Amino acid sequence: MSREVTFVRIYLREGEHIMRDLVKHLHATHEVAGLTVFQGTAGVGSDGKLRTASLVDLSLDLPLAVEFFDEPERVESALADVIVRYELHHVVTWPATVREAAHRNEGA
């Protein structure tokens, strides 16, 4: 069984302090599927500044990637809201296919 979806990756920094609220909003308001947050150990932002995790660095401003997927219409609706609400500048989308095993009782 498979279905077509739109996959989304939103790039943030810890120092922006919006990840937790963004994730809660995507889940509670838009009910998107497959939502995951990844924390990078290093990254270069649009400002060209290298951010890394080190024991000497007390202020963490590491890169974050919020990913989710859902039906294209639901994704478009969610993005129209959150891009403005959270002033997002780095959002990437692409079409994808979700492949799932059929339930054992289907077709029996």
N, C-alpha and C positions, 0 to 999 in steps of 0.2 A: 504494500500500500504506500502511495506517495502523494504529496500535495505541494503545490507551488507556494512559496512564501517570499517575503522580503527580509533580508538580514540587515541589521543595523549595528554599526560600531560608532560610539560617541567617545571622543578623546577628551579627557579632563586632566586636571592636576589636583593633587590633594589640597594644595593651598587655596583652591577656589572654594572649598567647603560647601559644595552643592551635591556631591555624589549621593549621600544618604537620602536627602529630600527628593532628588531626581528619581532614584530607584523606588522609593515609596510611592511617588506620584505615578510613575509608569505602571506599577503593580496595582495600586488601588483604583486609580481613575481610568486607566486605559486597558488594564488586565492583559498586558502583553505576555506572550509565551517565551519560555527559554531565556529568561533574564539572568545574566551573570556579570560580575565585576571582576576584572583582572587588575592587579597592581604590578606595575613595571619596576624593575630594579634600576633602570636608567632610561633616559629619553631626552630628546631635543625638541623643544616646543617651537611655536611660530616666532618666538622672540630670539631664537638661535642659542638660547642658554642650555647648557648640558646640566641635567639634574640626575644625580646618582644617590644611591643609599650608601652611607659610610658611617662608621662608628663616631666620627668626629662631628658629623653634621647633626645638630640637635633639632633643627626645624625641618621636618619632612615635607617635601613638596614634590613627591614622586608622581610619575605619570599613572593615570588610571584609564582603563578602557571599559566602558559599559556596553555590553552586547545583548541584543535580543532579536527575536524573529517573530513574525506573525503573518497573517493574511495581509496582502498589499494594502487593502483599504484601511485596515486597522492601524498599520504602520504609518501611513500617510496622515491619518487623523492625529495620532500620537505625536508625530514629529512636528506637525503644524502648530501644536500646542507648546511642546517643550522647547523647541528652538527659540521661540519668542520668550516664554516664561523664564528660562534659565540663561538666556543670551548665549546660546551655544554657537561655537564658531567652527568646530571640527567634527562634522557628522558625515559618515560614509555609509552608503547603502548599496546592496546588490541583490539580484534575484538568486534564489536558492531552491533546492528541493529537499523536503523532509521525507525521509524514508523510514517507515515504521513496519514492524512485524504485524501481521494480521493476528487478531485474537483467535485463540483456538476454537471458539464456538462459532466464528463467522464462517458462513458457507457450509455449515454441517447440517 
